[in-house]
Amino acid sequence: MAHPADGGCIFCKIIAGSVPCFKLYEDEDTIAIMDINPASEGHALAVAKGHWPTLLDVPPEIIGKVAATAQRVAQGVSKAMKPDGLNLIQANGKGAAQSVPHLHIHVLPRRIGDRLPINWDMTPGDMDRVKAVYQKVLAAME
């Protein structure tokens, strides 16, 4: 499914071939590349070829294709880097620290004790508040 490119977007430039990359994989709808500003060794990206700024903008079938590419890359990164774990991160908007407004999933190898600041402690929630938020979100999904 074609979607117009954004001439100022670094990912659109990589997809068009005007900016070099370390390409891991490519199909009709996605591309996978190494992140050149890696948070950890082996950090890679699965990127939609069409320019959709966030998860909220993209057709569901494209999300599935980007997720499948992320899985393929995660298998390769896991085999090559033998990390203790992997994070798949997909950020939407400045408040979520999205640095490039073009749908992509980070494949991030992790090591125990790496101190990469993306994890949070599990703290039990107030169940009344959780229920109230649940009802609000459920109603919005109807």
C-alpha positions as CSV (number, residue, x, y, z in Angstrom):
1,M,0.0,0.0,0.0
2,A,1.7,3.2,-1.2
3,H,1.7,6.3,0.9
4,P,3.4,9.5,-0.1
5,A,6.9,10.2,1.1
6,D,7.9,13.2,3.2
7,G,10.9,15.0,1.6
8,G,12.2,16.1,4.9
9,C,12.0,12.8,6.7
10,I,15.2,10.9,7.2
11,F,13.5,7.5,6.9
12,C,11.8,8.5,3.6
13,K,15.3,9.6,2.3
14,I,16.8,6.2,3.4
15,I,13.9,4.4,1.7
16,A,14.4,6.4,-1.5
17,G,18.1,5.6,-1.5
18,S,19.3,9.2,-1.2
19,V,20.8,8.6,2.3
20,P,22.9,5.5,2.9
21,C,22.1,2.9,5.5
22,F,23.0,-0.5,6.8
23,K,20.1,-2.4,5.4
24,L,19.2,-5.7,7.1
25,Y,16.0,-6.5,5.2
26,E,13.5,-5.0,2.7
27,D,10.2,-6.0,1.3
28,E,7.4,-4.2,-0.5
29,D,6.1,-2.4,2.6
30,T,9.0,-2.3,5.1
31,I,12.7,-1.9,5.5
32,A,14.9,-2.9,8.4
33,I,18.1,-1.0,9.1
34,M,20.7,-0.6,11.8
35,D,20.2,2.4,14.1
36,I,23.2,4.7,13.6
37,N,22.7,6.2,17.0
38,P,22.5,2.9,18.9
39,A,21.2,2.7,22.5
40,S,22.9,-0.7,22.6
41,E,25.1,-2.8,20.4
42,G,22.8,-4.4,17.7
43,H,20.1,-1.8,18.0
44,A,18.0,-2.0,14.7
45,L,14.8,-0.5,13.3
46,A,11.9,-1.9,11.4
47,V,10.4,0.9,9.4
48,A,7.2,1.3,7.3
49,K,8.0,2.4,3.8
50,G,5.1,4.7,3.6
51,H,5.3,7.9,5.6
52,W,2.8,7.6,8.5
53,P,3.9,9.7,11.5
54,T,2.5,7.5,14.2
55,L,0.7,4.3,15.0
56,L,-2.5,6.2,15.0
57,D,-2.1,7.2,11.4
58,V,-1.2,3.8,9.8
59,P,-3.5,1.2,8.3
60,P,-3.7,-2.0,10.5
61,E,-2.3,-4.2,7.8
62,I,0.9,-2.1,7.6
63,I,1.4,-2.3,11.4
64,G,1.3,-6.1,11.0
65,K,3.9,-6.0,8.3
66,V,6.2,-3.8,10.3
67,A,5.7,-6.1,13.3
68,A,6.6,-9.1,11.2
69,T,9.8,-7.3,10.0
70,A,10.6,-6.4,13.6
71,Q,10.3,-10.1,14.6
72,R,12.5,-11.2,11.7
73,V,15.2,-8.7,12.7
74,A,14.8,-9.6,16.4
75,Q,15.5,-13.2,15.6
76,G,18.7,-12.2,13.7
77,V,19.8,-9.7,16.5
78,S,19.2,-12.4,19.1
79,K,21.2,-15.0,17.2
80,A,24.1,-12.6,16.4
81,M,24.3,-10.6,19.7
82,K,23.1,-13.2,22.2
83,P,21.5,-10.6,24.5
84,D,19.9,-11.3,27.8
85,G,16.7,-9.9,26.4
86,L,15.1,-7.7,23.7
87,N,12.8,-4.7,23.9
88,L,10.6,-3.8,21.0
89,I,9.8,-0.1,21.3
90,Q,7.4,1.9,19.2
91,A,7.0,5.5,20.3
92,N,4.2,8.0,19.2
93,G,4.7,11.7,19.7
94,K,7.1,14.0,21.5
95,G,5.7,12.9,24.9
96,A,6.8,9.4,24.2
97,A,10.3,10.5,23.0
98,Q,9.5,9.8,19.3
99,S,12.6,11.3,17.5
100,V,11.5,10.6,13.9
101,P,7.8,11.1,13.0
102,H,7.6,8.1,10.8
103,L,6.3,4.7,12.0
104,H,9.1,2.5,13.1
105,I,9.8,-0.2,15.8
106,H,13.1,-0.3,17.6
107,V,14.7,-3.7,18.1
108,L,16.8,-3.2,21.2
109,P,19.1,-5.9,22.6
110,R,19.4,-5.7,26.3
111,R,21.9,-6.9,28.9
112,I,21.2,-7.5,32.5
113,G,22.4,-4.4,34.4
114,D,22.8,-2.3,31.2
115,R,21.1,0.6,33.0
116,L,19.4,1.8,29.8
117,P,16.7,4.1,31.1
118,I,13.5,2.7,29.5
119,N,12.3,0.3,32.2
120,W,10.1,1.1,35.1
121,D,9.4,-0.6,38.4
122,M,6.2,-2.5,38.7
123,T,4.2,-0.7,41.4
124,P,0.7,-2.0,42.2
125,G,-2.0,0.4,41.0
126,D,-5.1,1.7,42.8
127,M,-7.7,-0.8,41.6
128,D,-10.5,1.8,41.7
129,R,-8.5,4.1,39.5
130,V,-7.5,1.3,37.2
131,K,-11.2,0.4,36.9
132,A,-12.2,4.0,36.2
133,V,-9.6,4.3,33.5
134,Y,-10.5,0.9,32.0
135,Q,-14.2,2.1,31.7
136,K,-13.1,5.3,30.1
137,V,-10.9,3.6,27.5
138,L,-13.4,0.9,26.8
139,A,-16.1,3.5,26.1
140,A,-13.7,5.3,23.8
141,M,-13.1,2.1,21.8
142,E,-16.8,1.6,21.0
